[in-house]
């Protein structure tokens, strides 16, 4: 095991690299890195050990509903013993088998759901660029080891604690560790051993992000030994707040349990009080009835079905580039009423594109968008942004060539194509020059002529950067090329380029460029200027000596007496699908807000182009937000949709104001400083491509493609999943209500139906407990799961978002559940009465059967009623015959349910286990007809409901 210094910030970079056994120019060899990874373990924060499989399996039995079934086993076993213990206790064994099967199903589905979430989380795993054997490689951050050499660039997530060996204008955001929002300037110079964490300027730490510049650092701590690892235990102790769906499901379960207990206790007590002869058999029969009522009322498979449906929905979202980290968050996503979106990369392509070039000879327009180098550079004589028919020629062409080629040379970006897909490696703005230069067709003219030898990095204070090249056309002399804010650059210029030559930069030329800059800014274009100068022989010699001496030489003094080449106008074009997605969100009753750090004019133009706000609509800036109190801010967010130049604390306040108005808020972000706002929002959405790991960990959902349209598609999917949850809840609850009414009504009406004539103790159940378990576990589960993947039969984006106060099961749904349950129960009892002698219903020519056969017919009727109820439950208002055959899984579940019911009725072994008897064609016909009453009743109810809605 490699042991780094205890205080690497107090040691020189050379001492630290020597201590950890690495070469900062080459890095570790792949073999040595693998050996250290095996010895030290993965670079992961400490977490709670996973729960063993056997404990997760036993947890399936830790449910009040399961306790009821265990009570049924004990009561059935006692009854078997009291009756002489003849044969085998079939009822007890069947219930035990059902409980075990239910536990196995729950365990398997829970494991699948966990595996699905783990697989999706792997899609957002942090990666780091390191040197391995002298080559740059991208590795998962979990595979970093002590001694690895990190290569850091702007936007990178720091994967481990590391000691800097090189830095160039490096600034790191450490707010996740220190709470300081401002980026910290970093150098490779050692500091004192007792220096506080926030002041260790030669160290970078896991979980922080690079805001600016580049650097190279050697890893000194991984996993639990990092500063972030030291606070991991505190993070583990924070309890996550349950989602509205999980809270309501818990409430429903408690309510069902309470109702079950009350009904069972009242029924058992009534039977015992009214019994003529209170014997042990009477008590056992009464207790069995109570347990049967409990079993009938409880949808035992609900937790497993809910987990499976949510897991399947999350997997579907992942296929569409939306990675949801928590299953139950899907419901919250579907309830979103406001989407607060960043601009760059989410609403726009994040592909900076040069659209205009202004030089002394006039304007030019660059066509084409994005990184694909397809388009033309044409003159624009009248400055209207529309290219002229003529081609660039003469002085104008020479000047535009210098602007685009100079901007391309003053960059660290690379333009690459992979399988026909073009991308920029590095800064997108610098990539824009490379693309525009290719469109002009002059990129090959400088190859072999220039060699880059030095640079002056960009800083926010200077607002420009420069590079120094040797020029083969001027042997012994070098050229400096500067790129930056046009106003800053013009102050350093004394001449302007005209064609291949140059002339003095007078006030008229300055006004020419100032007017052009103002016009481009008014069109929401970002402006950048390009200037250059051929260094004197003496200056060139000085640069050569400084470079030969090594170290970080400062060449900023050369950024003077420059020759202005021109100004470009750059824009990050909107995504072509974003406008349609915004329109779809508005159709769904969802407000879309743009919150960006960009210029107000740029934000306003993009918002107008996408339909987020009208052209000329007000744009609130971060400075204005800072002057508002909470009341003024609440009023402002109600009417303003575009925010510019905002800071992280402004995002937090906007989210809080929206939530105080009762909105369910979705907030996007990519930087580490966005993490607090994402956590504060109801749905935090992190960018999967540009987002930092800190942001991804704070988010509820991660966009694998950083696309706003994916958010809207995910909201639609969330609404569909929520609708499907309501479908199977409606189905399960109405089905169980039918079972309760059947059992309870059978006991109350036993004398009227002739049931009491078949018992010596006075208690005869219309259905036995094992039959009810069969319905709940087998017949219910398949259709309920199929409803979980049901295509929408309604326009989910054509209605307003669900309010946080709305219940999953509202009064209207409860009314439908009770009515459908009543129809099921009455149809089942009517079937039992038809085939029993001495009942209320006497159908001419209908056979009179024994209790077992009549009970089997009633059992089958209830199964068929529930299968008919599957198509009813797909909507509270749309006819069951609408989109009837779009869900092949549902029809497969119905067919399976029918086959299983035929088997349990006709197969001798199953007849013994479930107390059934064979039925003839008349029985089957009556069962089918009586079961279908549920369908016809609900169709009539929906007709009335639609008529009321129209009126």
N, C-alpha and C positions, 0 to 999 in steps of 0.2 A: 504494500500500500504506500502511495506517495503522500508525504506529509508536507504541505506548504507552510510557509512562515505564519505564525499566529497573528501577526499584524502586517500583512503584505503591503499596506499603504505606506508603511514607514521604511520599507526597503527599496533599493533601486530596482528598476525594471530588470536589469541584468541579474541581480541577486535572486529575484523571484523566479525568473525563467530557469536559472541554474538549479534552484531548490526543487522545482517541480519536474526537472529533467526534460526540458523541451527546447526546441530551436525556434525562436519567433519568426524566422524567415521560412521555415519548412513545416513546422508543426510536428505532431506525433505521427508515427507511421500507423497505417490501418491496423496492423497486428498489435502494436503496443496499445492503441486506443481500445481494441477489443479486450485485451488482457486486463486493462484497468477497469473497464466496464464490468467485467466478470468479478473482479476483486472488490470494487467499491459499491457496486449496485447501480441501478438506474438513477438518473438525475430527476427524482420525483419528490414532491413534498410529502412529509409523513401524513398518513391518513389512517382511519380506523380499519382494522383488519376485516376482510370480507366475512360475512356470516357463513358458517359451514352449511353445506347442503342439508345435513340432517336436521339442523335447527330451523332452516327455512321450511323444510317439509313439516316438521312438528308445528310450526307456526300456523299452518293451514287449518289446524284443529282448534286454534285459539280464537273462537268466534262464538258469541252467544247462540247463533243459529245452529251451530254444530252441537252445542251443549244440549239443545232441545232434541236433536236426533239421537244423541247418546242416551238421553233420558228415555226415548222411545225404545231403544235397544234393551235397556234395563227393565222397563215395564213389560215389554213383550217376553223377555226371558222369564220374568217372575210369573207371568200368566201361563207360560208353557210348563213351568215347574208345578204350579198349582193344579194344572189340568192333568198331571200325571207324568209329565216328561216323556210323552210317547213320540217316537220318531226323532226328527231334528227340528230345532226352533227356526223354521224357515223365515219368519218375519224378522227375527233378530239378525240372522245371517245376511239377509238381503239388505236391510238398512245399514249394517256394518260394511257390506260391500259397496253400497252407494256412497257412504261417507268416505271410504278409502279412495274410491274412484274420483270423487269430487276433489279430495286433497291432492291426488296425483295430477289432475287436470289443472288445478290452481297453481301447483308447484311448477309444472311444465310451462304454463303460460307466463307466469311471473318471471321465470328464467329467460324465456324468449324475449319478453319485453325488456328485461335488463340487458340482454345481449344486444338487442336492437339499438338501445340508447348508447351502449358502449361503442358499438360500431359507428354510430353517427358521430359520437364525440371524437372518434379517431380522425374524422374528416377535418376537424378544426385543430389538430395537434400542432403545437408550436414547432418551428424549425429554426435552425441557426446555420449561418455560413461559417465554416471553419477551414483551416489549412490541415490537410492530411497528406503527408508525404510530399509536400510542396505544391499540391493541387487544391484549388478551391472546390469544396464539396458542400452540398446542402444536406444536413442530417437532422433527424428529429431531436429536439432539445433534450429529450429524456435520455439520449445516448451521449450527451456531453460528459467528459471526464476531466479530472484535474490535469492540467498540462495542455489541454486543447487550446489552440490559438483562434480566438474569435475575430472575424472580420465584420466590423460594424459600419452601417450606413444609415442614412436618414430613413426613419420609419421602422427600423428593425426593433424587434423585441429582444432584450438581453436575456439569454437563456440560463446564465449561471453567474455567480459572483466572480469577477475577474479583475486583474491588475493591468492597467493600460501600459502599453509599450510604445505606442505611437498615437498621435491625435492631430487632426486638422480641422479647426473650427468646430470641434465636437461639443455638442450640448445635449444633455440627457434629462428627460423628465422623470423625476424621482418622487412624485407626489404619492404614489402608492406606498412608499416606505416612510417618507419624511413629512408628507402633508403639504409641502411647498409646491405651489402651482407653477412657479417659474422654472424654466429649464436651467440646469446647472452647467456652467462651462467646465470642461474637463481638460486636463493636461496629463503628461506622463511623469511629472515631477513628484517626488515623494513628499509626504507630509509627516507630522509628528505622530508617534505611536498612540498618544492619548487624544487624537483628533476625533471629534464627534462624527457620527455617521454622515450627517448632512454636509460636512466640510471635507470629506475624503475625496478630493477632486481627481485623484489618480485611480479611483476604483469605479467600476460599474457593477450594478447589482441585478440579480434575477428579478424579473417582473417589471423592470423599468423599460423605457423606450427611448430611442434616439430621435431627438427633435431636429438635429442639424449636424452637418459635417460627417466626417469619417474617422475611424479609429481601428486600432488593432490591440487586442488584450489577451492575456493568458489566464485561463480559468484557474482559480484558486480554491473554490468551494462549490460543491454540488449538493443537491437534495436537501436533507435535513440540516446540513452544515451551513447553508446560505442564510443570509439575513431574513429572507422571506420564510425560510423553514422555521426560524425561531418563533414566528408568530402564527404558524400553521395550526397549532393546537387551539389558539383562540378562535380561529375561523371555524374549526371543527365543532366548537361548542355552540355556535350560533344555530338556533333552530329556524328552519324555513317555514314561512307562513303558508298555510294551506290555501289552495286556490278555491274560488267560489264553487266550482263543481265538486271538489272533494269534500268541502264543508257540507254541501247540500246532500250528497250521497250519504254522508255520515248521519245527517239529520233524518233522512228518509229511513235509514236502517234502524235508528233508535225509535222513530215513530212506529214503524212496523212491529218492532219487537214489543213496544208497549201495548199496541193494539192487540197483538197476538196473545200476550200474557193476560190482558183483561178479558178478552173473549174466552180464552181457554179456562181461566179460573171461574168466571161466571157460569159457563156452561157446565163444567164439572160439578160445581157447587149446587147448581140447580138440579142436575140429574141425581146427585146423592140425596138431596133434600126430598125429592119426589119419589125416590125408590121405595117400593113396598117392603122389600126385604134387603137390608144393608149387609150383604155378604162380601167376602173377599173378592169373588168374581165380579160383583157389581162395582166395587171400588176399582179393580183392575180395568174393567171395561170403560168406566168413566175416565180414568186417567189416560187410557189409550185414545179415547175420543179427544181429550184435550190436546194430546200430542199430535193427533191427526190434524186438528184445526191449526196448530202451530206450523206443522209441516206444509199445510195447504197455503198458508198466508205468506210464507217466506220464499222469495226467489233465491234459492241457495247458490245458483251459478252466477248471480249478479256481479260480485267482485271480479271473478275470473273473466267474464264476458267484457266488462268495462275495460280491464287492463288490455285485453286482446284488441278490442276495437280501437283504443287510443294508440296502441303500438302500431297497428296497421296504418292508421292515419298518419302517424309520425313518419313511418317509412315511405308513404306516398309523398308526403311533403319533401322528404329528402331527395326523392327522385326528381323533384322540381326545384332543387337547389336551396330549400329552406330546411335547416337542421334545427329541430325543436329539442331542447335538452331535457325537458320535463314533460311526461305524458299528459298530466292534467292541465298543463299550460295551454293546450290546444283549445280548450273551451274559452279561456280568457282572450286568446287571439281572435276567435270568431266574434267576440263582443266589442272589439276595438271601435271607438267612435271618433278618435282623432289619431292621425298618423303624423308625427313630427319627423320630417326627413331631412337628412343632410343633403347638400347639393352635389358635391363633387363625387363622381363615381356611382352614386345611387340614382339620382335623377339625370345625371349626365354620363357620358361615356368614360370619363376620366382619361380621355385621350386628347390632350391639348393640341389644338390645330391652328396653324397660322392662316388667317383669312386675308390680311391686308399687309402690304409693305409700302412704306412712304420713304422716298428718297428726295434729293434735291430736284431731280428731273420730273417728279410726279408720283402718282399713286399706282399701285399694281394690286391685282386681286388674285388670290390663290384658291382654286376650286378643289373640291374633294374634302372629306372629313375623316378624322381618325388617323390611324397609323398606316393604313394601306397607301403606299406611295403612288396613288393614281389621281391625276388631276393636272391642271395647267396653271402657269403663272402668266397672266395677261395684263396689259396696261388698262388703267381706269381713268380716262382723261377727265371725266366730269365728276369723279369722286362719289358716284352713287352706289358703289359696291357691286356693280354689274360689269363683268369684263368686256372690253372692246373687242372688235373683230380683229384688229391689227395685232401683230406679235410684238413682244419686247425686242427692241433693237438699240444699237448705239450706246450712248451714255446711260440711258435708263437700264438697259440690260446689264451693263457693267456694274452699276451701282447696286442693283438688286442681287447680283451674284455675290458681291462683297458682303452684303448684309446677311444673306442666307448661309453662305459658306463660312463667314466669320462666326456667326452664331452657332453653327454646327461644330466648328473647331473649339469654341469656348464652352465645352461641355464634357461631361464624363459618361454620357449616355451612349447606348448602342442600339441600333435598329436591327432586329432579327426576324426571320421568317421560319416558322416551323409548320410543315405540312400545309403551306399556303396561308397560315395565320400569322399576321404581322404583329409584333409587340416591341415595346421599348424597354430595355433593361437600364434602369436609372431614372433620373428625373423626367417626368412627362413633358415639362416645358422645354427642356433641352432636346428631348426627342422630337418635338415639333419642328425644330430647325433641320434635323436630319431628314425628316419626311419632306419638308418643303424644298430642300435642296435637291432631293431626288426628283421631285416634280419638275424643277427647273432643268434638270439634266446636267448639272455642272459638278456633281459630287466626285466624278472621276478626275477632274482637272487638277486637284491638289494632291493626289496620291503620288508619293515619292518626292514631293517638293518640300514638305514641312515635317519637322520632328519636334514633338512637344518636350520641353525640358524643365518647365517650372510653372507654378500657378500662385495666384493670390486668391484664397478661398472666399466664397460669399459669406457675408455676415449681415444680420438684419440692421446693424447700425450703419454699415457702409452702403448697403443696397446695390452692390455690384460685385462681380468677380472678374478675374483676368487670367489669361494663360499666356505663356511665353513659348514661342516656337523659333527654331532655327529655320532659315529660309534658304533653299539651295540657289535661288535667283539672286541672293545678296550674301555671298560668301563672307563669313566673318561677322555678320550682323544678324541680330535677332528681331523678331516682330512681337509686339504685345497686342493682344486682342481682348477688349473689354466688353462685357455684356451686363446690363443692369437697368435700373429705373431711368427712363429717358431724361428726366429733369436733373437727376444727379450726374448722369453721364455728360449732359451738355455743359455743365459747369466745369468739367475737366477737359473740354474740347476747345481748341483754338482755330481749327480748320474743318472744312467739310469736303467730302469727296464729290467730285464732278467727273463722271466717266472714269477714265483710268488715272486722272490727275486729282489735284486738290486745290481749294482756294480758301481764302480767309472766311471765317465764320463771323458774319456781321449780324446786326440786330434784325435785319430783314429775314435772314435765314433762320434765326432763332424763332421769330414770329411764325414763320412757315411751319416749323416743326411743332411749336406750341399749339397752333391751331389744329394741326393734324392729330396731335395727342388728345386734345380736348374733344375733337369729333369722334375719334375711336372710342374714347372712354364713354361718351354719350351713347354709343351703340353697345355698351357693356363689354367692350374688348379690353383685355389686359394688354398693356403696352410694355415693350422692352426695346431698348436701344442697343445698337452695336457700333463700336468705334475701335480704331486701331492706330498703331504708330510703329514705324520702323525705328528701332533703337539706334543710337549712334554707336560707332565702333567702340568708344570708351565704355558706354553703358553695357554693351554686349560682353565686353571683356570682364567687367565687374560681376555680371551675372554668372559667367563661366567660373570665375574664381570662387564665388559663394557656393555654387553647386559642387565644385570639387572639394570644398572644405567640409561638406556634409552639414547636418543639422537643419533646423527649420529657419531658413533665410526669409526675411521679410522684403518682398519686392513691391510693396504697395506704393512706394515713392515713385515708381515708374508710371503710375496711372495719372499722367499729366500731359498737356500739349497734344491731346489725342485728335484724331481726324474722324469726325462724325460720318458714319456710313448711312445710317437710316434707322427707322423705327418700324417695328412689326406690331400688328394687332392680333392677339391670340384669344381664342375662346375654347372652352370645353363644351362641345356641342351636346345638346340634350340627347338622351337615348331615344331612338325612334319609337320604342314601345311605351315610353314613360307617359306621354300625353294620353294615350288610350287607357293606361292604368289609372291615371288621375281621374279621368272621366268616369271610369268604372267605380272608383272609390266614391266619387260624388253621387253617383247613381245609388250606391248602397247607403247613402246617408252619412258618409265618413268625411270629416274635414281633413284636408291635407295642408300641413304647415311646412314651409321651407325654413330651416334654421341653419345658417351657414356662417362661416368666418370670412366669407368673401366680401367684395365691395358691394355696397347697396345697389348701385346701378346694374352690376352683373346679376345680382340676385333678383332684382325686379324684372329684368329682361327675360331670364330663364323661367321665372315663375309665370310671366305672361305667356311665353311661348308654350308652356305646358298646361295652361289653363288653371293653375293654382290660384292666381289672382288676375284681375283685369289690368290691362296696360295702364300705367300711371298710378296704380294703387300704392298706398303708403307702405313704406318699408321702415320698420323699427330697427334701430341700431343698438348695439350693446351699451353705448354711452347713454342713450335715452332710457334704456331699461334700468340703468343704475340709478337714475334720478327718481324713479317711480316707487311709491310705497306699494304694499300688497293690494290695496283696494284699486289703485290706479292701474296696476298691472293686470288685475283680474278683468277690469273693464277693457283694457287694451287687447288682451288675448282673445276676447270675444269677437273682435272685429278685424284683427290683423292676422294675415296669413303668411307674411314674409318677414324674416328677421335676418339681419346681416351684422357682421363684425361682432358676433356674440362670443362670450367666454363661457367656460364650463358652468360657473355659478349662475349665469343667466339661463342656461338650459334647465338647471334644477328648479329655478323659480317659475319658469314657464310651465314645466310639468306639474308643479305643485298647484299653480293657479288653475290649470285645466282640470286636475283631479278634484279640486275644491268645488268646481262647477258640476261635478257628477259624471265627468267623462272617463271612459276607459282609454288610457293613453298608451300609444306605441311610440317609442323613441329610438332613432337609429344613431349609431356612432361608430367610430373606428379608432380614435386615439385613446390612450390610457386615461386622459383627462375627461373623457366622456363616460367613463365607468360609473361615477356616482349618479349621473342623470339616468343611465340605463337601469341601474338598480332601483332608482326611485320610481321609474315608470312602471305601469302595469305589465307592459311587454317591452323589454329591452332587446333591441335588435342590433347585433354586431356584424360588421363587415368581415366576411370570411377571407377575402383576398388582402385587403389593406388593413384590416383590423388587428390591433395588438392582442396578445394573449390575455392581458388583464381585462380588456374590453369583452373578449369572448367569454371569459369566466363569469363576468358580471351579467351577461345577457341571458335572456330567456331563449332567444332564437339567434342562429347565425346564418347569414346569407352566403351561400357558397359562391354566388356570382355577383354580389354587391349591387343587385338590381332592384330598383323600386317596384317594378312590375311583379317581382317575386313576392314582395310583401303583400300586395293586393291579392295575388293568387293564393297566398297562404291564408289570408283572412277568409277568402271564399271557401277554401278547404276546411278551415276551422269552423265556419258556419255549417258546412255540410256534415262534418263530424258531429257537431253539437246536435244538429237535426236528427242524425242517425242514433245518437244516444237517447234522444227523446222518443224515437221510434221504438227502440227495444225496451225502454222503460215503460212506455205505454203498453207494449205487448206483454211484457212480463207481469206488470202489476194488474192489468185487466185479466190476464190468465189466472193469476193467483187469487184475484178477487172471485173469479168464477169457481175456483176450487173451494174457497171458504164458504161461499153461498151454497155450494152443493153439499158440503159436509154439514154445515149448520142447519140449512133448510131440511136436509134429510132427517136430522134428529128431531127438529121441531115438528115436522110433518110426518113422522114415522107412522103414526096411527092412521092418518088420512091415506097414505100411500100403501099401507099394508106391510110396511117394513117390520113393525113390532110383532107381527104374527110369526116371524121367522126367528125369534129369540126367546129363550127361557128366562133371561135376566132382564129383558126390557130394553136393552141398548143394542141397536144394530146400525152399523155405519153404512152409508150409501157407497162409499169407496174405502178400501183398506189403506193403511199407511204406505205400504210398498207400492201401491198403484199411484198414489200421489207423488211419491218420490220418483217413480218412473217418468211421470209427466214433467216434473220440474227439472230433472237432470238430463234426460234424453230428448224428450220432445221439445222442450223450451230452448235448450242451448243452441242447437243447430240453427233454427230460424233467427234467434236473437243475434248470433254471430253474423249471419248473412245480412241482417239489417244494418249491421255496423259498417258494411261496405256498400250500402245501397246507393246507386246514383240518385242525384237530386230529382225529385218529382215536382219541386217548386223552384221558383227563381230566387235563390238564396241571396243574391246581390240586389234584388229588387225591393228590399224592405229595409227599414231603419235598423241600426244596431240594437242588440238587446241591452236593456238598461241593467246596471249592477244590482238594482233592487228587484228585478224580475226573477221569478222562481223558475227553476228547471221544470217543476211540475206545478203549474198554476191551477187556479180553481176550475177553469174550463177543462183542463186535462183530467183532473180528478173526477169531474162530473162524467166525462166520457169513460174513464176507467170503471167507475161504479156501474154505469148503465150497461156497458158491454159485459162486465162481470156478471151482472144480474141476468142478462139474456143467456149467457153460457150456463149459469147455474140452473135456471129454470128449464132450459132445453135438456140438460143432463137429467134433472129430476123427473121431467116429463117422460123421457125415454125409460127411466127405471120404472115409473108408474105404469107405462104401457105394457111392459112385459111381466109385471108382478100381479098375482091374483089379489082381489080384494082392494084394489086401489081406486083412485078418483077417476082415472081415465080408462075407459073400456072401449077399445076399437074393435069393431066387428070383424071377424075373420083373423084377428091377430092372435098368435100363439101365446099361451100363458106358460111362463118358465119358472124354474127354481131360482133361488136368490143369486146363486153364483152366475148363472147365465144372464139374468137381468142386470146384475151389477156390472158384468163384462160389457154389456151393451151401453150402459150409462158411461162407463169408463171410456169406451171407444168414442161415444158421442162427444165427450169432453175433449178428447184428443183432437178429433176432427174440428170441433169448434175453435180450438186454439190454432190449428193450422189454417183455417179460414181467416182467423184474426190476424195472421201475418200480413196479408195483403191489405186488410183494413188499416193496420197500424202505421203504414208508410206515410200517412198524412192525416191531419185532423179535419181537413176540408176538401182535399182533392179526391175524386172518385178512385176506388181501388182498381177500376178498369183502365185508368189513365197510366200509360207507361207500364203496362201490366207485365211485360216479358223482358224488361231491360236488365233484370238482376238474375242471372242464371244460377248464382249461388243460392238465392232464396228458393228458387224452384227445386234445386237439388236438395236443399234441406227439407222442403215439404215432401218430396218423393221419398227421402230417407225416413222421415217421420211416419209416413204411411206404411212403408215396408216393415219398420220396426214394430208398429202397432199390430200389423197382421201377424208378425212373428210371435209377439207376446200373447196373442189370442189363440193362435193355432198350434204352436210348438209345445208338445207335452211338458218338456222340462221347464219351460218358462211359465206354463200354466200352473205348475206346482209352486213355483217361486212367487208368482204374482196373483194367485187365487183367481184365475180366469178360466173360461170355458169356451169351446168352439162356438162360432156363430154361423147361421145359415144366411142365404142371400137376402131374405127378408130383414133379418137383423141388420145386416150391413147397409141396406138401402135406407132403413129408418134412421140409423146412426148418421149416415151422410146427409140426409134431408134435415134432420134436427140440428146437426152441427152447422149447416149452411145458414141457419136463421141469423147467426151473428153477422154474416156478410150483408144480408138484405136489410137487417135493422140498421146497421151502420151506414149503408148507402142512403137510406131514408133520412137519417140524422144529418148526414153531410149535405143533402139537398136543402133541408131546412136551414142549416148553418150558412150555406152560400146565399140563400135567399135573404136572410137577415143581413148579411154583410153588404149585399147590393142595395138594400133599402136603407 
